[in-house]
Amino acid sequence: MKEDFLLRLMRALIPFGNIMIFCYVWALYYNEKTFAGFWYQGMLICATLYILIYYAFGRLYHAFKINIAGTSELMLSQFLAIGMSDFVMYMVCYLTHMRFANPLPGLIAAAIQLMVTCFLLKVNKAGIAKYIPPQPAIFIYGAKMQLRTEHIETSAEQLMNKLKKKHSDLFDIQEVCNDMQESSELVGKIADYEAVILCHVSQKLRARLLAACAEKGKSVYVTPKLEDILLMNYEYSSMTDTPLLMLPARRDGYKGKRLFDIGMSLLMLLIFSPFMLLVALCIKLEDGGPILYRQRRVTLNGREFDMLKFRSMVVDAEKQGYMPASQRDSRVTKIGKFIRATRLDETPQLFNILKGDMSIVGPRPERIEHVQKYTEKLPEFSYRLRVRGGLTGYAQIYGKYNTSAEDKLKMDLMYIEKQSLLLDLQLILLTVKVIFMRESTEGF
């Protein structure tokens, strides 16, 4: 209880500091004759509006998950949340005055907010490390299961190494065992730990262990099966007195998705066209080769199309066959390094979206040979082809280049089952964050 209270207090310090700084600057420089007639010339309304906007962007970018995310990621999340919120409020100021106000006080306030946030994050992280110890955990993996993509020991080892490397402050994995042991013995072991991590255990054992965790009040983390993800979008049916879960038939997106794709791609082309022209000029000037690179990919219903990219490698980069780019790859051109890092090499795909080959958000279109290879090992992979391939998606935001095919498939299925206009807008905004995160571009 003491640890929960401390964590809540630390989570509250950062938003409170940012809100106080904003309110001071707004009252001093931007509030004159704004919302006249309300309390303190509308200060209460402005503060409330800012709090709502700041919390909305903060939750979207996971800016308040102090105990889960790393310090650098939290700083980036706070930077985006503060920047977006301050920009929206600046536009409110413009709309109420019908003229552009001096942006300098707002920029100075944002800089102060970021400095205060960085300081508080350091203090919070130090406080968490000192006063909130990691949870003693047991890691149970399913050695009995036959995975189609890789050995279960390898998969379990990868997950365990990721948890130890990135979340040692959350978990202290004190025991590792597989499901070759008696289920009653495993249930008995759970009592000695605060957290239980289940990795690809069999369905029968998983049900028993989950029931035991619920009974004993343990935190439990489970790697989902593909069928679990397909059930995410269920609707409860009360046709009879027997509970039924109804899964609606999924088609190519939601109503209006194609219209959304067209409108958003035109808007993005308008915004990025100056940068695209500059990139095209730089590519041509560097080696005189073609500006665009075409690659055959697979989209809705298995249809093949030419996906467009700005060329980021030398002209004959694939003369020995296709090979993914690695770190410090000599085939990558000077301008190629920049456009890959900033994702500008992907912007020509906006024309693919206008043409109808792709969507703004959706599973990333795969190469023909990859689709054939993955479908042989994972028949469920073909389910991705029920929707158009996307410019961005779950796997691009939450995964990495070297995330396994099965894990990427699970992320793509999560999107397919939950897709909506609101989710698409959220993923587009989250893509802005991913562009600045090096971790998401880990090599093959």
Secondary structure, 3 states (H helix, E strand, C coil): CHHHHHHHHHHHHHHHHHHHHHHHHHHHHHCCCCCCCCHHHHHHHHHHHHHHHHHHHHHHCCCCCCCCCCHHHHHHHHHHHHHHHHHHHHHHHHHHHCCCCCCHHHHHHHHHHHHHHHHHHHHHHHHHHHHCCCEEEEEEECCCCCCCCCCHHHHHHHHHHHHHHHCCCCEEEEEEEECCCCHHHHHHHHCCCCEEEEECCCHHHHHHHHHHHHHHCCEEEECCCHHHHHCCCCEEECCCCCCEEECCCCCCCCCCHHHHHHHHHHHHHHHHHHHHHHHHHHHHHHHCCCCEEEEEEECHHHCEEEEEEECCECCCCCCCCCCCCCCCCCCECHHHHHHHHHCHHHCCHHHHHHHCCEEEECCCCEEHHHHHHHHHHCHHHHHHHHCCEEEECHHHHHCCCCCCHHHHHHHHHHHHHHCCHHHHHHHHHHHHHHHCCHHHHCCC
